[in-house]
Amino acid sequence: METLETKEIESAVEAILFASGEPVQTERICVALELERSAAEQALQRLMDYYAYERRGIRLLRVEDSWQLCSAPDYADAIRRAFEIRKPAKLSQPALEVLTIIAYYQPTTRTYVDQIRGVDSAYTMSLLLDRKLIEECGRLQVPGRPHLYRTTSQFLRAFHLTNLEDLPDLPDFGVEGQMRINENGEIVDAEAEPEEGEEILLPGEDVPEP
């Protein structure tokens, strides 16, 4: 049976996450509650398991070293209807291809992405920047100093990844460019037809921001 102290810790952690509305770093929780890191992480994991096991309307997500409460994907349609939220635009197959390349070869340049795909990716990368799935992270120290790009925490959240180490192993399709990430965060052959048309909705974007 849980001790009162354990329940109070979990309740305090839950209150902090709810009040924030944004990802909260583990260290901030430790400082606020004067907890050892191991104790804080155990409380967070228990909350995460509880929400999932009880099929509550909220979920606790971990993205790298931060935690955030959000609505459960199962109720996305109900939430959109309640607040008249438009369903987000889907990502095209070219966007998923570019995102896959950046995810596995980051930090990388647009020129490198173009070389792998064999086409100009400027427009597609600008869309990914607008969606905050990739970001600039410096410049390559060569003539012309091209921008370097990497994926963001929003990318991790969208594909339900805790960190980049959770990315599946990169399969060999014979040609590096013939790959993309599907809606389940899996690497698939880019030549294969998506199950639901040419565009695929990012899983994380089916849930409104808390």
Sequence and secondary structure as in RCSB ss.txt:
>XXXX:A:sequence
METLETKEIESAVEAILFASGEPVQTERICVALELERSAAEQALQRLMDYYAYERRGIRLLRVEDSWQLCSAPDY
ADAIRRAFEIRKPAKLSQPALEVLTIIAYYQPTTRTYVDQIRGVDSAYTMSLLLDRKLIEECGRLQVPGRPHLYR
TTSQFLRAFHLTNLEDLPDLPDFGVEGQMRINENGEIVDAEAEPEEGEEILLPGEDVPEP
>XXXX:A:secstr
   HHHHHHHHHHHHHHHHH S EEHHHHHHHHT  HHHHHHHHHHHHHHHHHTT SEEEEEETTEEEEEE GGG
HHHHHHHHT      EEHHHHHHHHHHHHH SB HHHHHHHHTS  HHHHHHHHHTTSEEEEEE SSTT  EEEE
E HHHHHHTT SSGGGS      SSTTS EE TTS EE TTS  TTSSEE  GGGGS   
